[in-house]
Amino acid sequence: MIERRKHPRFKVAVPVEVHAEGSAAPLHCATSDLSLDGCYIESMYPFPAGTCLELKLDASDALHITAKIVTCDPQFGNGIQFIRMLDGDRATLSKFLDHIAHQDLASAHRV
């Protein structure tokens, strides 16, 4: 299987507030994995593929991200692709993920 992702993803639960187009109430959940290009959220009632979103991701700071649903796994969740974020938010997310990567590396050396 060929890896299509440009950036590594990490198994990490980060609080996220999801605002879907056409929905008045946000969905509060957490990521099950996260990368610089996207994330996966678990949900019993996932959004259809193609749905546009506004995310507020709590990765050390509140990051505001425009995103799109790229996969829909019924009764399980959604794969989300990040479409647009401010340069400062992207730098914050990159720093957060670097920290997670170093924690994972340190944990692997302790085993």
C-alpha positions in Angstrom: 0.0 0.0 0.0 1.4 3.4 -1.0 1.5 6.2 1.6 -0.2 9.2 0.0 0.2 11.5 3.0 2.8 14.3 2.8 3.2 14.5 6.6 3.3 11.9 9.3 0.2 11.5 11.4 0.1 10.9 15.1 -2.4 9.1 17.3 -3.4 12.0 19.6 -6.7 13.1 21.0 -7.0 16.9 20.6 -10.3 18.7 21.4 -11.9 20.1 18.2 -15.0 22.1 17.6 -16.5 21.3 14.2 -18.8 23.8 12.4 -20.3 22.2 9.3 -21.9 24.1 6.5 -25.7 24.3 6.9 -25.6 23.3 10.6 -26.3 25.8 13.4 -24.8 23.8 16.3 -21.2 22.8 16.4 -20.0 19.3 17.1 -17.6 19.0 20.0 -15.3 16.0 19.8 -11.6 15.0 19.6 -9.2 13.9 17.0 -8.1 10.3 17.0 -5.1 11.1 14.8 -3.6 14.4 13.5 -1.1 15.6 11.0 -0.2 18.9 9.4 -2.6 18.2 6.6 -5.6 16.8 8.3 -7.1 14.7 11.0 -9.6 11.9 11.8 -12.5 12.3 14.2 -14.7 9.5 15.5 -18.5 10.0 15.4 -21.5 7.8 15.3 -23.1 10.2 12.8 -20.3 11.3 10.4 -20.6 14.0 7.8 -20.9 13.1 4.1 -17.8 13.3 2.0 -17.3 16.8 0.5 -18.8 18.6 3.4 -17.0 21.9 4.1 -16.1 22.7 7.7 -14.6 25.3 10.0 -12.6 23.8 12.8 -11.4 25.2 16.0 -8.6 22.9 17.1 -7.2 23.1 20.6 -3.5 22.2 20.0 -1.8 24.3 22.7 -3.6 27.3 21.2 -6.9 27.6 19.5 -6.3 27.1 15.8 -8.8 28.1 13.2 -8.9 25.9 10.1 -11.0 25.6 7.0 -11.4 21.9 6.1 -13.2 19.4 4.0 -14.5 15.9 4.7 -12.6 13.4 2.4 -13.7 10.1 3.9 -16.9 9.0 5.6 -17.0 5.8 7.5 -20.6 5.2 8.6 -21.1 4.9 12.4 -17.4 5.4 12.9 -16.1 8.8 11.7 -14.5 11.1 9.2 -11.2 11.8 7.5 -10.7 15.5 7.3 -8.3 17.4 5.0 -7.1 20.8 6.1 -7.7 23.3 3.2 -6.6 26.6 4.7 -5.2 28.1 7.9 -3.3 31.2 8.9 0.5 30.9 8.7 0.8 31.4 12.5 -1.7 28.6 13.1 0.2 26.3 10.8 3.4 27.1 12.6 1.7 26.4 16.0 0.4 23.1 14.7 3.8 22.1 13.3 5.5 22.9 16.7 2.8 20.9 18.5 3.3 17.9 16.3 7.0 18.1 16.6 6.5 18.0 20.4 4.3 14.9 20.0 6.9 13.3 17.7 9.7 13.8 20.3 7.4 12.4 23.1 6.8 9.3 20.9 10.5 8.9 20.2 11.4 9.2 23.9 8.7 6.6 24.8 10.1 4.2 22.2 13.6 4.4 23.7 12.3 3.6 27.2 10.7 0.3 26.2 
